[in-house]
Amino acid sequence: MSDSTPLTISVPEAGKKYFGLCRNASYDAASRGEIPTIKVGRLLRVPVRALERMLDRAESSTLSRAADNESGASVITAAAATVP
């Protein structure tokens, strides 16, 4: 993270930048826990590093599921091909 990147951003800014959400949808996602937040006084902020880690974990689990599905599909296809 560079020096110019803030450590936290607003909920609407995070929703728009990372998910393309409008203001209300961003707050709804934050209230459901889909966007990580911290409360500072009355401010609700999104820690950028936590959000990016969450997205990295989601991406890696999606990639591993896709790889599992591909290997499973090839096993089924190979098994079906050997049945007389």
ABEGO torsion letter per residue (X at the ends): XBAABBABBBAAAAAAAAAGBBAAAAAAAAAAGABBBBBBEABBBBBAAAAAAAAAAAAAAAAAAAAAAAAAAAAAAAAAAABX
